[in-house]
Structures are given as structure tokens and as C-alpha cells.
Amino acid sequence: MWAWLRRRRRAPELPDALWRATLARYPFLAERDEQELARLRAMAASFLRDKEFHGAGGLEITDEIALAIAAQAVLPVLHLGLAWYDDFVTVVVHADEVVARRTHLDETGVEHEWDEVLAGESMEGGPVMVNWHDVAQAGETAATGFNVVIHEFVHKIDLRDGAANGCPPLPSKAARERWLAVLRQHYEQFCEQVKIAERFGGEQPWLDDYGAVAIDEFFAVACEAYFVNRQRFTQEFPQLTVLFDGFYRPARSSVG
């Protein structure tokens, strides 16, 4: 097993057999050209060097688990660089979804408590949490656009400017306004589709309806699908594909 502590000066060597097995288990990783795959492998190794993995509830972090998470986490920053993840060190891995106790004090001073089932969680300046059950199934769930690793790491990108609002840091106010105009339009349409499906038995949206919770969640849910099932996502949201390409793949073709 690798030593993943940050004190390592060099990235670990990824055994060929383990790398090939990872690509076979998660076909959406392998759907890239040779140059991108080489970059993905190198960046995954650097991610393993820089981050610390902790298994919760007695879960043992194996090489398989660590590499699966690292390779998927790298996808959103493949053309941006790992510096986008430099605000945290720890990745916490649970065996399955976890139940978190939530509290909220409303404007009248009444405290509300409830349990929330979490597949993962990201905290600004803090660790990322995912669960291995969903990570392990990511090859199969790509058909539905679901990916817990990408979801949580996209939240990290969104939070780089200190606000969870569905907009990553952009170079100008005008760029930010254009981004939010396009995203908000699709978010509102998606919320309406979810509402019609829930209340009136309309067609269920392809994307996870969790995206209707808030615009930042819609951004993360949309990005999951964009990275793991680009073809279907582009059919559903061609304008968002162009928008995301401009940010995630600035030097590449917008569509294709």
C-alpha cells in the first residue's frame, strides 16, 4: 500500500495493472485520447502524493480505493491544474452513505433539527467526504449521470471564490454575469421539470432531481453528468456543454 502523506517528495508510481483495472472499471475515464490519459495518470499520482486518505468507521483505504477516487477527482481539473484543490488535504471515505444531524435557527429564534442522508460532502477550506459504495458503482451509474466524487470536487471548485453559487472563479464581472445567466436559465427550467414530475406525474428529468435544491447543487449535478456521460448530457443541455467546455477545456474544441 502506498504512503500518501504530503511529506512524500515524489508522486507514487502507479502500477500498470492497477491503472488498467481502474480504466476498465470506470469507462468514462478511458474515453479520452492518449495525451489526456497520460495527463490523467500523472495528475492522479500527484493527487495521491498531496492528499491524505482516511477511512471512516473502520474502512481500510486500499490502493484500489485511493486511485479510484483520485482519478475521478482529477477529471474536473485535468486542464486547470491541481492548484484548484490546494485548500484542503484530507479525503474521508465512508463505506456507505452516512446520516448527519442538522440544526438550523430560523428568523424567529426557533431551532429545527433533522437527519440528512449524505452520499458525500465538501466544506470550504476543509476536507472532502465520499462513500466507497457509490464510488465503486460509478462505472454503472454513469448512464444516469451520477458521480459522487465529481459532485463533491466540483463543489470545491465552486467554493474557490468563497461563495456556493454555481459559478467558479472567472476572470471578469462580465464573464461571471454571462455564466450565471446561462446556468440560471437551465436551473429554473430544471426546477420546473422536477416540479411537474413530482406534482403532476410528468416526465422525470434525466439528471438527479437533487439538482433542484439550489443553483450550486444544480451546477454540481450537471457537472457530474458532463464528465461521465458527455454524449447524453450534450443532447439534454447543449448550451451547458458549450459553457462548461469554455471553462474546463479552454484549449480544446467546444463540442465533440
Sequence and secondary structure as in RCSB ss.txt:
>XXXX:A:sequence
MWAWLRRRRRAPELPDALWRATLARYPFLAERDEQELARLRAMAASFLRDKEFHGAGGLEITDEIALAIAAQAVL
PVLHLGLAWYDDFVTVVVHADEVVARRTHLDETGVEHEWDEVLAGESMEGGPVMVNWHDVAQAGETAATGFNVVI
HEFVHKIDLRDGAANGCPPLPSKAARERWLAVLRQHYEQFCEQVKIAERFGGEQPWLDDYGAVAIDEFFAVACEA
YFVNRQRFTQEFPQLTVLFDGFYRPARSSVG
>XXXX:A:secstr
     TT SS     HHHHHHHHHH HHHHSS HHHHHHHHHHHHHHHHH EEEESTT    HHHHHHHHHHHHG
GGTTT GGGGTT  EEEEESS EEEEEEEE TTS EEEEEEEESEEE TTS EEEEHHHHHTHHHHGGGT  HHH
HHHHHHHHGGGS  SS    SSHHHHHHHHHHHHHHHHHHHHHHHHHHHH     SS GGGGS HHHHHHHHHHH
HHH HHHHHHH HHHHHHHHHHH TTS S  
